[in-house]
């Protein structure tokens, strides 16, 4: 008899990558909702990958240097 995890694996491995990613995102949502521990590396790796994929997505977005132009380097910041 297969475990639920085995059944899920069999279903997910035949899905296109984008749909399998949705399944993973849903699982992570359930873990978050139930306050269950999740592998930190998966969030970090996926966040880093997303940032890299979005680089250049907005060609008219000013660079950090352009945004800071005209402001002193040691500009006081609001306290949180």
mmCIF file of the N, C-alpha and C atoms, coordinates in Angstrom:
data_MODEL
# 
_entry.id   MODEL 
# 
loop_
_atom_site.group_PDB 
_atom_site.id 
_atom_site.type_symbol 
_atom_site.label_atom_id 
_atom_site.label_alt_id 
_atom_site.label_comp_id 
_atom_site.label_asym_id 
_atom_site.label_entity_id 
_atom_site.label_seq_id 
_atom_site.pdbx_PDB_ins_code 
_atom_site.Cartn_x 
_atom_site.Cartn_y 
_atom_site.Cartn_z 
_atom_site.occupancy 
_atom_site.B_iso_or_equiv 
_atom_site.pdbx_formal_charge 
_atom_site.auth_seq_id 
_atom_site.auth_comp_id 
_atom_site.auth_asym_id 
_atom_site.auth_atom_id 
_atom_site.pdbx_PDB_model_num 
ATOM 1   N N  . UNK A 1 1  ? 0.838  -1.180 0.000   1.00 0.00 ? 1  UNK A N  1 
ATOM 2   C CA . UNK A 1 1  ? 0.000  0.000  0.000   1.00 0.00 ? 1  UNK A CA 1 
ATOM 3   C C  . UNK A 1 1  ? 0.886  1.247  0.000   1.00 0.00 ? 1  UNK A C  1 
ATOM 4   N N  . UNK A 1 2  ? 0.562  2.196  -0.889  1.00 0.00 ? 2  UNK A N  1 
ATOM 5   C CA . UNK A 1 2  ? 1.353  3.421  -0.992  1.00 0.00 ? 2  UNK A CA 1 
ATOM 6   C C  . UNK A 1 2  ? 0.923  4.428  0.068   1.00 0.00 ? 2  UNK A C  1 
ATOM 7   N N  . UNK A 1 3  ? 1.895  5.220  0.478   1.00 0.00 ? 3  UNK A N  1 
ATOM 8   C CA . UNK A 1 3  ? 1.585  6.316  1.395   1.00 0.00 ? 3  UNK A CA 1 
ATOM 9   C C  . UNK A 1 3  ? 0.997  7.473  0.599   1.00 0.00 ? 3  UNK A C  1 
ATOM 10  N N  . UNK A 1 4  ? 0.407  8.418  1.290   1.00 0.00 ? 4  UNK A N  1 
ATOM 11  C CA . UNK A 1 4  ? -0.120 9.609  0.621   1.00 0.00 ? 4  UNK A CA 1 
ATOM 12  C C  . UNK A 1 4  ? 1.014  10.353 -0.077  1.00 0.00 ? 4  UNK A C  1 
ATOM 13  N N  . UNK A 1 5  ? 2.170  10.431 0.576   1.00 0.00 ? 5  UNK A N  1 
ATOM 14  C CA . UNK A 1 5  ? 3.316  11.116 -0.025  1.00 0.00 ? 5  UNK A CA 1 
ATOM 15  C C  . UNK A 1 5  ? 3.712  10.451 -1.341  1.00 0.00 ? 5  UNK A C  1 
ATOM 16  N N  . UNK A 1 6  ? 3.675  9.109  -1.389  1.00 0.00 ? 6  UNK A N  1 
ATOM 17  C CA . UNK A 1 6  ? 3.990  8.387  -2.627  1.00 0.00 ? 6  UNK A CA 1 
ATOM 18  C C  . UNK A 1 6  ? 2.968  8.703  -3.721  1.00 0.00 ? 6  UNK A C  1 
ATOM 19  N N  . UNK A 1 7  ? 1.693  8.742  -3.349  1.00 0.00 ? 7  UNK A N  1 
ATOM 20  C CA . UNK A 1 7  ? 0.645  9.046  -4.320  1.00 0.00 ? 7  UNK A CA 1 
ATOM 21  C C  . UNK A 1 7  ? 0.802  10.475 -4.863  1.00 0.00 ? 7  UNK A C  1 
ATOM 22  N N  . UNK A 1 8  ? 1.094  11.405 -3.970  1.00 0.00 ? 8  UNK A N  1 
ATOM 23  C CA . UNK A 1 8  ? 1.309  12.791 -4.401  1.00 0.00 ? 8  UNK A CA 1 
ATOM 24  C C  . UNK A 1 8  ? 2.500  12.860 -5.347  1.00 0.00 ? 8  UNK A C  1 
ATOM 25  N N  . UNK A 1 9  ? 3.568  12.170 -4.994  1.00 0.00 ? 9  UNK A N  1 
ATOM 26  C CA . UNK A 1 9  ? 4.757  12.156 -5.856  1.00 0.00 ? 9  UNK A CA 1 
ATOM 27  C C  . UNK A 1 9  ? 4.430  11.649 -7.255  1.00 0.00 ? 9  UNK A C  1 
ATOM 28  N N  . UNK A 1 10 ? 3.688  10.553 -7.335  1.00 0.00 ? 10 UNK A N  1 
ATOM 29  C CA . UNK A 1 10 ? 3.337  9.994  -8.644  1.00 0.00 ? 10 UNK A CA 1 
ATOM 30  C C  . UNK A 1 10 ? 2.518  10.978 -9.469  1.00 0.00 ? 10 UNK A C  1 
ATOM 31  N N  . UNK A 1 11 ? 1.627  11.699 -8.825  1.00 0.00 ? 11 UNK A N  1 
ATOM 32  C CA . UNK A 1 11 ? 0.806  12.673 -9.547  1.00 0.00 ? 11 UNK A CA 1 
ATOM 33  C C  . UNK A 1 11 ? 1.628  13.883 -9.985  1.00 0.00 ? 11 UNK A C  1 
ATOM 34  N N  . UNK A 1 12 ? 2.473  14.377 -9.083  1.00 0.00 ? 12 UNK A N  1 
ATOM 35  C CA . UNK A 1 12 ? 3.225  15.602 -9.365  1.00 0.00 ? 12 UNK A CA 1 
ATOM 36  C C  . UNK A 1 12 ? 4.304  15.370 -10.422 1.00 0.00 ? 12 UNK A C  1 
ATOM 37  N N  . UNK A 1 13 ? 4.918  14.206 -10.433 1.00 0.00 ? 13 UNK A N  1 
ATOM 38  C CA . UNK A 1 13 ? 6.035  14.010 -11.362 1.00 0.00 ? 13 UNK A CA 1 
ATOM 39  C C  . UNK A 1 13 ? 5.604  13.993 -12.823 1.00 0.00 ? 13 UNK A C  1 
ATOM 40  N N  . UNK A 1 14 ? 4.311  13.825 -13.118 1.00 0.00 ? 14 UNK A N  1 
ATOM 41  C CA . UNK A 1 14 ? 3.862  13.858 -14.514 1.00 0.00 ? 14 UNK A CA 1 
ATOM 42  C C  . UNK A 1 14 ? 3.330  15.234 -14.917 1.00 0.00 ? 14 UNK A C  1 
ATOM 43  N N  . UNK A 1 15 ? 3.282  16.155 -13.965 1.00 0.00 ? 15 UNK A N  1 
ATOM 44  C CA . UNK A 1 15 ? 2.793  17.506 -14.264 1.00 0.00 ? 15 UNK A CA 1 
ATOM 45  C C  . UNK A 1 15 ? 3.866  18.333 -14.969 1.00 0.00 ? 15 UNK A C  1 
ATOM 46  N N  . UNK A 1 16 ? 3.436  19.311 -15.764 1.00 0.00 ? 16 UNK A N  1 
ATOM 47  C CA . UNK A 1 16 ? 4.412  20.280 -16.283 1.00 0.00 ? 16 UNK A CA 1 
ATOM 48  C C  . UNK A 1 16 ? 5.045  21.033 -15.115 1.00 0.00 ? 16 UNK A C  1 
ATOM 49  N N  . UNK A 1 17 ? 6.242  21.537 -15.317 1.00 0.00 ? 17 UNK A N  1 
ATOM 50  C CA . UNK A 1 17 ? 6.998  22.202 -14.241 1.00 0.00 ? 17 UNK A CA 1 
ATOM 51  C C  . UNK A 1 17 ? 6.193  23.319 -13.576 1.00 0.00 ? 17 UNK A C  1 
ATOM 52  N N  . UNK A 1 18 ? 5.479  24.112 -14.373 1.00 0.00 ? 18 UNK A N  1 
ATOM 53  C CA . UNK A 1 18 ? 4.724  25.231 -13.795 1.00 0.00 ? 18 UNK A CA 1 
ATOM 54  C C  . UNK A 1 18 ? 3.624  24.747 -12.861 1.00 0.00 ? 18 UNK A C  1 
ATOM 55  N N  . UNK A 1 19 ? 2.973  23.645 -13.203 1.00 0.00 ? 19 UNK A N  1 
ATOM 56  C CA . UNK A 1 19 ? 1.922  23.111 -12.334 1.00 0.00 ? 19 UNK A CA 1 
ATOM 57  C C  . UNK A 1 19 ? 2.515  22.461 -11.086 1.00 0.00 ? 19 UNK A C  1 
ATOM 58  N N  . UNK A 1 20 ? 3.645  21.797 -11.239 1.00 0.00 ? 20 UNK A N  1 
ATOM 59  C CA . UNK A 1 20 ? 4.313  21.211 -10.081 1.00 0.00 ? 20 UNK A CA 1 
ATOM 60  C C  . UNK A 1 20 ? 4.746  22.309 -9.115  1.00 0.00 ? 20 UNK A C  1 
ATOM 61  N N  . UNK A 1 21 ? 5.149  23.448 -9.658  1.00 0.00 ? 21 UNK A N  1 
ATOM 62  C CA . UNK A 1 21 ? 5.525  24.590 -8.818  1.00 0.00 ? 21 UNK A CA 1 
ATOM 63  C C  . UNK A 1 21 ? 4.313  25.084 -8.034  1.00 0.00 ? 21 UNK A C  1 
ATOM 64  N N  . UNK A 1 22 ? 3.149  25.094 -8.649  1.00 0.00 ? 22 UNK A N  1 
ATOM 65  C CA . UNK A 1 22 ? 1.928  25.493 -7.946  1.00 0.00 ? 22 UNK A CA 1 
ATOM 66  C C  . UNK A 1 22 ? 1.629  24.546 -6.786  1.00 0.00 ? 22 UNK A C  1 
ATOM 67  N N  . UNK A 1 23 ? 1.830  23.257 -7.013  1.00 0.00 ? 23 UNK A N  1 
ATOM 68  C CA . UNK A 1 23 ? 1.616  22.271 -5.950  1.00 0.00 ? 23 UNK A CA 1 
ATOM 69  C C  . UNK A 1 23 ? 2.571  22.547 -4.792  1.00 0.00 ? 23 UNK A C  1 
ATOM 70  N N  . UNK A 1 24 ? 3.825  22.806 -5.105  1.00 0.00 ? 24 UNK A N  1 
ATOM 71  C CA . UNK A 1 24 ? 4.808  23.098 -4.068  1.00 0.00 ? 24 UNK A CA 1 
ATOM 72  C C  . UNK A 1 24 ? 4.437  24.357 -3.305  1.00 0.00 ? 24 UNK A C  1 
ATOM 73  N N  . UNK A 1 25 ? 4.013  25.379 -4.019  1.00 0.00 ? 25 UNK A N  1 
ATOM 74  C CA . UNK A 1 25 ? 3.598  26.620 -3.367  1.00 0.00 ? 25 UNK A CA 1 
ATOM 75  C C  . UNK A 1 25 ? 2.419  26.371 -2.440  1.00 0.00 ? 25 UNK A C  1 
ATOM 76  N N  . UNK A 1 26 ? 1.474  25.545 -2.867  1.00 0.00 ? 26 UNK A N  1 
ATOM 77  C CA . UNK A 1 26 ? 0.315  25.233 -2.027  1.00 0.00 ? 26 UNK A CA 1 
ATOM 78  C C  . UNK A 1 26 ? 0.735  24.463 -0.780  1.00 0.00 ? 26 UNK A C  1 
ATOM 79  N N  . UNK A 1 27 ? 1.643  23.534 -0.936  1.00 0.00 ? 27 UNK A N  1 
ATOM 80  C CA . UNK A 1 27 ? 2.144  22.782 0.215   1.00 0.00 ? 27 UNK A CA 1 
ATOM 81  C C  . UNK A 1 27 ? 2.810  23.725 1.212   1.00 0.00 ? 27 UNK A C  1 
ATOM 82  N N  . UNK A 1 28 ? 3.617  24.646 0.704   1.00 0.00 ? 28 UNK A N  1 
ATOM 83  C CA . UNK A 1 28 ? 4.272  25.613 1.580   1.00 0.00 ? 28 UNK A CA 1 
ATOM 84  C C  . UNK A 1 28 ? 3.250  26.509 2.272   1.00 0.00 ? 28 UNK A C  1 
ATOM 85  N N  . UNK A 1 29 ? 2.163  26.861 1.570   1.00 0.00 ? 29 UNK A N  1 
ATOM 86  C CA . UNK A 1 29 ? 1.085  27.631 2.188   1.00 0.00 ? 29 UNK A CA 1 
ATOM 87  C C  . UNK A 1 29 ? 0.460  26.841 3.334   1.00 0.00 ? 29 UNK A C  1 
ATOM 88  N N  . UNK A 1 30 ? 0.181  25.562 3.114   1.00 0.00 ? 30 UNK A N  1 
ATOM 89  C CA . UNK A 1 30 ? -0.403 24.736 4.169   1.00 0.00 ? 30 UNK A CA 1 
ATOM 90  C C  . UNK A 1 30 ? 0.527  24.626 5.372   1.00 0.00 ? 30 UNK A C  1 
ATOM 91  N N  . UNK A 1 31 ? 1.820  24.490 5.109   1.00 0.00 ? 31 UNK A N  1 
ATOM 92  C CA . UNK A 1 31 ? 2.790  24.423 6.202   1.00 0.00 ? 31 UNK A CA 1 
ATOM 93  C C  . UNK A 1 31 ? 2.809  25.735 6.987   1.00 0.00 ? 31 UNK A C  1 
ATOM 94  N N  . UNK A 1 32 ? 2.772  26.846 6.274   1.00 0.00 ? 32 UNK A N  1 
ATOM 95  C CA . UNK A 1 32 ? 2.766  28.153 6.922   1.00 0.00 ? 32 UNK A CA 1 
ATOM 96  C C  . UNK A 1 32 ? 1.507  28.325 7.766   1.00 0.00 ? 32 UNK A C  1 
ATOM 97  N N  . UNK A 1 33 ? 0.358  27.979 7.183   1.00 0.00 ? 33 UNK A N  1 
ATOM 98  C CA . UNK A 1 33 ? -0.930 28.121 7.858   1.00 0.00 ? 33 UNK A CA 1 
ATOM 99  C C  . UNK A 1 33 ? -0.983 27.279 9.138   1.00 0.00 ? 33 UNK A C  1 
ATOM 100 N N  . UNK A 1 34 ? -0.385 26.114 9.107   1.00 0.00 ? 34 UNK A N  1 
ATOM 101 C CA . UNK A 1 34 ? -0.387 25.210 10.262  1.00 0.00 ? 34 UNK A CA 1 
ATOM 102 C C  . UNK A 1 34 ? 0.798  25.463 11.195  1.00 0.00 ? 34 UNK A C  1 
ATOM 103 N N  . UNK A 1 35 ? 1.592  26.485 10.879  1.00 0.00 ? 35 UNK A N  1 
ATOM 104 C CA . UNK A 1 35 ? 2.786  26.812 11.687  1.00 0.00 ? 35 UNK A CA 1 
ATOM 105 C C  . UNK A 1 35 ? 3.744  25.636 11.775  1.00 0.00 ? 35 UNK A C  1 
ATOM 106 N N  . UNK A 1 36 ? 3.875  24.908 10.677  1.00 0.00 ? 36 UNK A N  1 
ATOM 107 C CA . UNK A 1 36 ? 4.810  23.781 10.626  1.00 0.00 ? 36 UNK A CA 1 
ATOM 108 C C  . UNK A 1 36 ? 6.164  24.266 10.127  1.00 0.00 ? 36 UNK A C  1 
ATOM 109 N N  . UNK A 1 37 ? 7.227  23.635 10.580  1.00 0.00 ? 37 UNK A N  1 
ATOM 110 C CA . UNK A 1 37 ? 8.553  24.034 10.092  1.00 0.00 ? 37 UNK A CA 1 
ATOM 111 C C  . UNK A 1 37 ? 8.688  23.689 8.611   1.00 0.00 ? 37 UNK A C  1 
ATOM 112 N N  . UNK A 1 38 ? 9.371  24.567 7.889   1.00 0.00 ? 38 UNK A N  1 
ATOM 113 C CA . UNK A 1 38 ? 9.622  24.328 6.470   1.00 0.00 ? 38 UNK A CA 1 
ATOM 114 C C  . UNK A 1 38 ? 11.114 24.491 6.213   1.00 0.00 ? 38 UNK A C  1 
ATOM 115 N N  . UNK A 1 39 ? 11.625 23.839 5.180   1.00 0.00 ? 39 UNK A N  1 
ATOM 116 C CA . UNK A 1 39 ? 13.045 23.993 4.866   1.00 0.00 ? 39 UNK A CA 1 
ATOM 117 C C  . UNK A 1 39 ? 13.343 25.435 4.439   1.00 0.00 ? 39 UNK A C  1 
ATOM 118 N N  . UNK A 1 40 ? 14.153 26.124 5.208   1.00 0.00 ? 40 UNK A N  1 
ATOM 119 C CA . UNK A 1 40 ? 14.465 27.523 4.925   1.00 0.00 ? 40 UNK A CA 1 
ATOM 120 C C  . UNK A 1 40 ? 15.133 27.663 3.570   1.00 0.00 ? 40 UNK A C  1 
ATOM 121 N N  . UNK A 1 41 ? 15.963 26.701 3.220   1.00 0.00 ? 41 UNK A N  1 
ATOM 122 C CA . UNK A 1 41 ? 16.693 26.824 1.961   1.00 0.00 ? 41 UNK A CA 1 
ATOM 123 C C  . UNK A 1 41 ? 15.766 26.873 0.765   1.00 0.00 ? 41 UNK A C  1 
ATOM 124 N N  . UNK A 1 42 ? 14.633 26.178 0.822   1.00 0.00 ? 42 UNK A N  1 
ATOM 125 C CA . UNK A 1 42 ? 13.756 26.198 -0.345  1.00 0.00 ? 42 UNK A CA 1 
ATOM 126 C C  . UNK A 1 42 ? 13.201 27.597 -0.571  1.00 0.00 ? 42 UNK A C  1 
ATOM 127 N N  . UNK A 1 43 ? 12.807 28.295 0.512   1.00 0.00 ? 43 UNK A N  1 
ATOM 128 C CA . UNK A 1 43 ? 12.315 29.662 0.362   1.00 0.00 ? 43 UNK A CA 1 
ATOM 129 C C  . UNK A 1 43 ? 13.416 30.574 -0.160  1.00 0.00 ? 43 UNK A C  1 
ATOM 130 N N  . UNK A 1 44 ? 14.604 30.460 0.428   1.00 0.00 ? 44 UNK A N  1 
ATOM 131 C CA . UNK A 1 44 ? 15.715 31.310 0.016   1.00 0.00 ? 44 UNK A CA 1 
ATOM 132 C C  . UNK A 1 44 ? 16.075 31.064 -1.436  1.00 0.00 ? 44 UNK A C  1 
ATOM 133 N N  . UNK A 1 45 ? 16.196 29.815 -1.819  1.00 0.00 ? 45 UNK A N  1 
ATOM 134 C CA . UNK A 1 45 ? 16.567 29.487 -3.192  1.00 0.00 ? 45 UNK A CA 1 
ATOM 135 C C  . UNK A 1 45 ? 15.513 29.965 -4.181  1.00 0.00 ? 45 UNK A C  1 
ATOM 136 N N  . UNK A 1 46 ? 14.234 29.778 -3.843  1.00 0.00 ? 46 UNK A N  1 
ATOM 137 C CA . UNK A 1 46 ? 13.169 30.189 -4.756  1.00 0.00 ? 46 UNK A CA 1 
ATOM 138 C C  . UNK A 1 46 ? 13.097 31.702 -4.844  1.00 0.00 ? 46 UNK A C  1 
ATOM 139 N N  . UNK A 1 47 ? 13.290 32.395 -3.722  1.00 0.00 ? 47 UNK A N  1 
ATOM 140 C CA . UNK A 1 47 ? 13.268 33.864 -3.737  1.00 0.00 ? 47 UNK A CA 1 
ATOM 141 C C  . UNK A 1 47 ? 14.410 34.386 -4.594  1.00 0.00 ? 47 UNK A C  1 
ATOM 142 N N  . UNK A 1 48 ? 15.588 33.830 -4.399  1.00 0.00 ? 48 UNK A N  1 
ATOM 143 C CA . UNK A 1 48 ? 16.749 34.257 -5.176  1.00 0.00 ? 48 UNK A CA 1 
ATOM 144 C C  . UNK A 1 48 ? 16.510 34.006 -6.668  1.00 0.00 ? 48 UNK A C  1 
ATOM 145 N N  . UNK A 1 49 ? 15.945 32.871 -7.012  1.00 0.00 ? 49 UNK A N  1 
ATOM 146 C CA . UNK A 1 49 ? 15.658 32.546 -8.409  1.00 0.00 ? 49 UNK A CA 1 
ATOM 147 C C  . UNK A 1 49 ? 14.635 33.529 -8.984  1.00 0.00 ? 49 UNK A C  1 
ATOM 148 N N  . UNK A 1 50 ? 13.599 33.843 -8.222  1.00 0.00 ? 50 UNK A N  1 
ATOM 149 C CA . UNK A 1 50 ? 12.579 34.775 -8.690  1.00 0.00 ? 50 UNK A CA 1 
ATOM 150 C C  . UNK A 1 50 ? 13.166 36.155 -8.952  1.00 0.00 ? 50 UNK A C  1 
ATOM 151 N N  . UNK A 1 51 ? 13.997 36.631 -8.046  1.00 0.00 ? 51 UNK A N  1 
ATOM 152 C CA . UNK A 1 51 ? 14.623 37.940 -8.223  1.00 0.00 ? 51 UNK A CA 1 
ATOM 153 C C  . UNK A 1 51 ? 15.470 37.947 -9.484  1.00 0.00 ? 51 UNK A C  1 
ATOM 154 N N  . UNK A 1 52 ? 16.220 36.887 -9.703  1.00 0.00 ? 52 UNK A N  1 
ATOM 155 C CA . UNK A 1 52 ? 17.054 36.808 -10.900 1.00 0.00 ? 52 UNK A CA 1 
ATOM 156 C C  . UNK A 1 52 ? 16.205 36.771 -12.167 1.00 0.00 ? 52 UNK A C  1 
ATOM 157 N N  . UNK A 1 53 ? 15.088 36.047 -12.139 1.00 0.00 ? 53 UNK A N  1 
ATOM 158 C CA . UNK A 1 53 ? 14.222 35.971 -13.312 1.00 0.00 ? 53 UNK A CA 1 
ATOM 159 C C  . UNK A 1 53 ? 13.574 37.317 -13.624 1.00 0.00 ? 53 UNK A C  1 
ATOM 160 N N  . UNK A 1 54 ? 13.293 38.103 -12.595 1.00 0.00 ? 54 UNK A N  1 
ATOM 161 C CA . UNK A 1 54 ? 12.623 39.381 -12.793 1.00 0.00 ? 54 UNK A CA 1 
ATOM 162 C C  . UNK A 1 54 ? 13.581 40.516 -13.142 1.00 0.00 ? 54 UNK A C  1 
ATOM 163 N N  . UNK A 1 55 ? 14.871 40.260 -13.045 1.00 0.00 ? 55 UNK A N  1 
ATOM 164 C CA . UNK A 1 55 ? 15.846 41.305 -13.375 1.00 0.00 ? 55 UNK A CA 1 
ATOM 165 C C  . UNK A 1 55 ? 15.615 41.776 -14.798 1.00 0.00 ? 55 UNK A C  1 
ATOM 166 N N  . UNK A 1 56 ? 15.441 43.078 -14.947 1.00 0.00 ? 56 UNK A N  1 
ATOM 167 C CA . UNK A 1 56 ? 15.212 43.661 -16.256 1.00 0.00 ? 56 UNK A CA 1 
ATOM 168 C C  . UNK A 1 56 ? 13.775 43.589 -16.735 1.00 0.00 ? 56 UNK A C  1 
ATOM 169 N N  . UNK A 1 57 ? 12.863 43.099 -15.885 1.00 0.00 ? 57 UNK A N  1 
ATOM 170 C CA . UNK A 1 57 ? 11.462 42.975 -16.289 1.00 0.00 ? 57 UNK A CA 1 
ATOM 171 C C  . UNK A 1 57 ? 10.821 44.338 -16.531 1.00 0.00 ? 57 UNK A C  1 
ATOM 172 N N  . UNK A 1 58 ? 11.313 45.355 -15.848 1.00 0.00 ? 58 UNK A N  1 
ATOM 173 C CA . UNK A 1 58 ? 10.808 46.706 -16.027 1.00 0.00 ? 58 UNK A CA 1 
ATOM 174 C C  . UNK A 1 58 ? 11.942 47.565 -16.571 1.00 0.00 ? 58 UNK A C  1 
ATOM 175 N N  . UNK A 1 59 ? 12.059 47.656 -17.894 1.00 0.00 ? 59 UNK A N  1 
ATOM 176 C CA . UNK A 1 59 ? 13.194 48.356 -18.488 1.00 0.00 ? 59 UNK A CA 1 
ATOM 177 C C  . UNK A 1 59 ? 13.259 49.836 -18.121 1.00 0.00 ? 59 UNK A C  1 
ATOM 178 N N  . UNK A 1 60 ? 12.130 50.445 -17.788 1.00 0.00 ? 60 UNK A N  1 
ATOM 179 C CA . UNK A 1 60 ? 12.136 51.867 -17.461 1.00 0.00 ? 60 UNK A CA 1 
ATOM 180 C C  . UNK A 1 60 ? 12.343 52.125 -15.965 1.00 0.00 ? 60 UNK A C  1 
ATOM 181 N N  . UNK A 1 61 ? 12.542 51.065 -15.187 1.00 0.00 ? 61 UNK A N  1 
ATOM 182 C CA . UNK A 1 61 ? 12.779 51.214 -13.746 1.00 0.00 ? 61 UNK A CA 1 
ATOM 183 C C  . UNK A 1 61 ? 14.168 51.798 -13.526 1.00 0.00 ? 61 UNK A C  1 
ATOM 184 N N  . UNK A 1 62 ? 14.247 52.909 -12.788 1.00 0.00 ? 62 UNK A N  1 
ATOM 185 C CA . UNK A 1 62 ? 15.570 53.495 -12.547 1.00 0.00 ? 62 UNK A CA 1 
ATOM 186 C C  . UNK A 1 62 ? 16.444 52.585 -11.687 1.00 0.00 ? 62 UNK A C  1 
ATOM 187 N N  . UNK A 1 63 ? 17.733 52.679 -11.878 1.00 0.00 ? 63 UNK A N  1 
ATOM 188 C CA . UNK A 1 63 ? 18.668 51.910 -11.063 1.00 0.00 ? 63 UNK A CA 1 
ATOM 189 C C  . UNK A 1 63 ? 18.761 52.545 -9.678  1.00 0.00 ? 63 UNK A C  1 
ATOM 190 N N  . UNK A 1 64 ? 19.341 51.818 -8.744  1.00 0.00 ? 64 UNK A N  1 
ATOM 191 C CA . UNK A 1 64 ? 19.526 52.346 -7.392  1.00 0.00 ? 64 UNK A CA 1 
ATOM 192 C C  . UNK A 1 64 ? 20.375 53.611 -7.432  1.00 0.00 ? 64 UNK A C  1 
ATOM 193 N N  . UNK A 1 65 ? 21.383 53.614 -8.280  1.00 0.00 ? 65 UNK A N  1 
ATOM 194 C CA . UNK A 1 65 ? 22.250 54.784 -8.393  1.00 0.00 ? 65 UNK A CA 1 
ATOM 195 C C  . UNK A 1 65 ? 21.469 55.997 -8.910  1.00 0.00 ? 65 UNK A C  1 
ATOM 196 N N  . UNK A 1 66 ? 20.583 55.762 -9.878  1.00 0.00 ? 66 UNK A N  1 
ATOM 197 C CA . UNK A 1 66 ? 19.769 56.856 -10.404 1.00 0.00 ? 66 UNK A CA 1 
ATOM 198 C C  . UNK A 1 66 ? 18.798 57.386 -9.344  1.00 0.00 ? 66 UNK A C  1 
ATOM 199 N N  . UNK A 1 67 ? 18.248 56.497 -8.549  1.00 0.00 ? 67 UNK A N  1 
ATOM 200 C CA . UNK A 1 67 ? 17.324 56.918 -7.495  1.00 0.00 ? 67 UNK A CA 1 
ATOM 201 C C  . UNK A 1 67 ? 18.035 57.730 -6.410  1.00 0.00 ? 67 UNK A C  1 
ATOM 202 N N  . UNK A 1 68 ? 19.284 57.373 -6.133  1.00 0.00 ? 68 UNK A N  1 
ATOM 203 C CA . UNK A 1 68 ? 20.040 58.044 -5.067  1.00 0.00 ? 68 UNK A CA 1 
ATOM 204 C C  . UNK A 1 68 ? 20.743 59.319 -5.543  1.00 0.00 ? 68 UNK A C  1 
ATOM 205 N N  . UNK A 1 69 ? 20.745 59.563 -6.839  1.00 0.00 ? 69 UNK A N  1 
ATOM 206 C CA . UNK A 1 69 ? 21.453 60.714 -7.394  1.00 0.00 ? 69 UNK A CA 1 
ATOM 207 C C  . UNK A 1 69 ? 20.917 62.001 -6.760  1.00 0.00 ? 69 UNK A C  1 
ATOM 208 N N  . UNK A 1 70 ? 21.846 62.847 -6.309  1.00 0.00 ? 70 UNK A N  1 
ATOM 209 C CA . UNK A 1 70 ? 21.462 64.107 -5.707  1.00 0.00 ? 70 UNK A CA 1 
ATOM 210 C C  . UNK A 1 70 ? 21.230 64.038 -4.203  1.00 0.00 ? 70 UNK A C  1 
ATOM 211 N N  . UNK A 1 71 ? 21.256 62.842 -3.646  1.00 0.00 ? 71 UNK A N  1 
ATOM 212 C CA . UNK A 1 71 ? 21.091 62.690 -2.194  1.00 0.00 ? 71 UNK A CA 1 
ATOM 213 C C  . UNK A 1 71 ? 22.450 62.383 -1.569  1.00 0.00 ? 71 UNK A C  1 
ATOM 214 N N  . UNK A 1 72 ? 22.724 62.929 -0.383  1.00 0.00 ? 72 UNK A N  1 
ATOM 215 C CA . UNK A 1 72 ? 24.011 62.624 0.256   1.00 0.00 ? 72 UNK A CA 1 
ATOM 216 C C  . UNK A 1 72 ? 24.097 61.151 0.662   1.00 0.00 ? 72 UNK A C  1 
ATOM 217 N N  . UNK A 1 73 ? 25.338 60.659 0.726   1.00 0.00 ? 73 UNK A N  1 
ATOM 218 C CA . UNK A 1 73 ? 25.552 59.255 1.091   1.00 0.00 ? 73 UNK A CA 1 
ATOM 219 C C  . UNK A 1 73 ? 25.061 58.943 2.504   1.00 0.00 ? 73 UNK A C  1 
ATOM 220 N N  . UNK A 1 74 ? 25.194 59.879 3.409   1.00 0.00 ? 74 UNK A N  1 
ATOM 221 C CA . UNK A 1 74 ? 24.823 59.639 4.800   1.00 0.00 ? 74 UNK A CA 1 
ATOM 222 C C  . UNK A 1 74 ? 23.491 60.303 5.148   1.00 0.00 ? 74 UNK A C  1 
ATOM 223 N N  . UNK A 1 75 ? 22.532 60.178 4.286   1.00 0.00 ? 75 UNK A N  1 
ATOM 224 C CA . UNK A 1 75 ? 21.229 60.764 4.502   1.00 0.00 ? 75 UNK A CA 1 
ATOM 225 C C  . UNK A 1 75 ? 20.563 60.113 5.720   1.00 0.00 ? 75 UNK A C  1 
ATOM 226 N N  . UNK A 1 76 ? 20.104 60.894 6.712   1.00 0.00 ? 76 UNK A N  1 
ATOM 227 C CA . UNK A 1 76 ? 19.439 60.300 7.867   1.00 0.00 ? 76 UNK A CA 1 
ATOM 228 C C  . UNK A 1 76 ? 18.155 59.552 7.423   1.00 0.00 ? 76 UNK A C  1 
ATOM 229 N N  . UNK A 1 77 ? 17.915 58.454 8.077   1.00 0.00 ? 77 UNK A N  1 
ATOM 230 C CA . UNK A 1 77 ? 16.740 57.636 7.752   1.00 0.00 ? 77 UNK A CA 1 
ATOM 231 C C  . UNK A 1 77 ? 15.759 57.665 8.908   1.00 0.00 ? 77 UNK A C  1 
ATOM 232 N N  . UNK A 1 78 ? 14.504 57.428 8.587   1.00 0.00 ? 78 UNK A N  1 
ATOM 233 C CA . UNK A 1 78 ? 13.488 57.364 9.637   1.00 0.00 ? 78 UNK A CA 1 
ATOM 234 C C  . UNK A 1 78 ? 13.721 56.134 10.490  1.00 0.00 ? 78 UNK A C  1 
ATOM 235 N N  . UNK A 1 79 ? 13.475 56.270 11.781  1.00 0.00 ? 79 UNK A N  1 
ATOM 236 C CA . UNK A 1 79 ? 13.602 55.093 12.650  1.00 0.00 ? 79 UNK A CA 1 
ATOM 237 C C  . UNK A 1 79 ? 12.317 54.289 12.559  1.00 0.00 ? 79 UNK A C  1 
ATOM 238 N N  . UNK A 1 80 ? 12.460 53.010 12.752  1.00 0.00 ? 80 UNK A N  1 
ATOM 239 C CA . UNK A 1 80 ? 11.283 52.133 12.680  1.00 0.00 ? 80 UNK A CA 1 
ATOM 240 C C  . UNK A 1 80 ? 10.647 52.035 14.007  1.00 0.00 ? 80 UNK A C  1 
# 
